[in-house]
Amino acid sequence: MSATADHAEERTNPAARLGFEPGQVVQEIGFDEDADQDLREGIESVIGQELVDEDYEDVADVVVLWFRDEDGDLTDVLVDAIGLLDEGGMIWLLTPKTGRDGYVEPSDINDAAQTAGLSQTKSISVAKDWVGTKLIAPKR
């Protein structure tokens, strides 16, 4: 694919900017009716298969974690998510943008990630109402 085509896909499919690759197992946690359906479908388009849900019983390459302020303790949720990852896996923490219901303060994300032993690498807008924070799991 040409560089121009790559950039066109990034504009039309926000999941393309998140580094997903064909064949990856992506486990989705925290799905609710407010989750962005276009982003979900975009991820499935890139990986070439459906997202697996919270009941998946093997390790995943990536965990997509939809999290809102009222969803409980973020540190506990992140620690649980680490256990779902294959070696070298990552977590995309998706939280509502500023001013949206369920907004999570960036400092709370940073504190929870550090406490869970995760490294925060970047945060980007992934959908109209959602921001994604890429978290890398520790090496085992």
TAPEWO-V401645 format. One record per residue. RES is the residue in one letter. PHI is phi in whole degrees, 0 to 359 (NA if undefined). NEAR is the number of other ideal C-beta (glycine too) atoms within 10 Angstrom. D_FIRST is the distance of its C-alpha to the first C-alpha in Angstrom with 1 decimal. Layout:
[[RES	PHI	NEAR	D_FIRST] [RES	PHI	NEAR	D_FIRST]]
//
This chain:
[[M	NA	7	0.0] [S	283	7	3.8] [A	300	7	6.7] [T	296	8	8.2] [A	295	9	6.2] [D	301	10	6.7] [H	294	11	10.2] [A	296	13	10.8] [E	295	16	10.3] [E	299	13	12.6] [R	286	9	15.1] [T	271	10	15.3] [N	233	18	15.2] [P	301	20	17.4] [A	295	25	16.8] [A	296	18	13.2] [R	283	15	15.3] [L	270	23	17.6] [G	84	13	15.7] [F	291	22	15.9] [E	229	11	14.1] [P	305	9	14.1] [G	88	9	17.7] [Q	292	17	19.5] [V	268	19	22.9] [V	243	25	23.5] [Q	262	23	27.1] [E	255	23	28.2] [I	234	21	31.7] [G	82	19	33.7] [F	300	14	32.2] [D	209	9	34.5] [E	295	5	34.5] [D	274	13	33.4] [A	298	16	30.0] [D	280	16	27.1] [Q	294	9	25.9] [D	298	14	22.7] [L	295	22	21.7] [R	301	19	22.8] [E	295	14	20.9] [G	297	22	17.7] [I	298	25	18.3] [E	299	16	19.0] [S	297	15	15.8] [V	291	19	13.7] [I	279	19	16.2] [G	79	11	16.6] [Q	200	14	20.4] [E	285	12	23.2] [L	293	19	24.5] [V	267	16	27.7] [D	263	10	30.9] [E	296	12	33.7] [D	271	6	35.4] [Y	301	16	32.6] [E	250	6	34.6] [D	229	9	32.1] [V	278	14	30.1] [A	245	22	26.8] [D	283	18	23.9] [V	219	25	24.0] [V	250	29	26.8] [V	260	27	26.3] [L	245	25	29.8] [W	278	22	31.0] [F	223	22	34.1] [R	241	18	36.8] [D	309	15	39.9] [E	275	8	42.1] [D	276	16	40.2] [G	109	11	42.5] [D	273	10	42.2] [L	298	22	38.7] [T	301	17	39.6] [D	299	12	40.7] [V	296	18	37.6] [L	294	24	35.3] [V	300	15	37.5] [D	298	14	37.2] [A	295	24	33.4] [I	302	17	33.3] [G	294	9	35.1] [L	268	22	32.3] [L	267	21	29.6] [D	285	14	28.5] [E	310	9	28.8] [G	79	10	26.3] [G	285	21	25.6] [M	221	20	25.5] [I	243	28	26.9] [W	258	23	25.5] [L	274	27	28.8] [L	252	24	28.6] [T	233	28	31.7] [P	298	19	32.9] [K	291	14	32.5] [T	310	10	35.7] [G	88	7	38.2] [R	268	15	36.9] [D	302	10	39.1] [G	88	17	38.6] [Y	309	15	37.3] [V	243	20	37.3] [E	298	11	38.3] [P	304	14	35.8] [S	295	8	38.7] [D	292	14	39.3] [I	296	21	35.8] [N	300	14	36.1] [D	298	13	39.5] [A	295	22	38.5] [A	298	21	35.4] [Q	297	13	37.6] [T	297	14	40.4] [A	281	20	38.0] [G	86	13	36.8] [L	261	25	33.2] [S	256	12	31.4] [Q	272	17	30.0] [T	255	11	26.8] [K	195	10	25.7] [S	230	15	26.4] [I	218	12	24.2] [S	289	12	24.7] [V	247	24	22.8] [A	195	19	24.6] [K	307	11	27.4] [D	249	17	30.1] [W	230	19	28.5] [V	244	20	27.6] [G	249	23	25.9] [T	242	23	27.2] [K	274	18	25.4] [L	239	25	28.1] [I	257	15	27.8] [A	284	22	30.4] [P	293	10	32.8] [K	289	6	32.4] [R	268	8	34.9]]
//
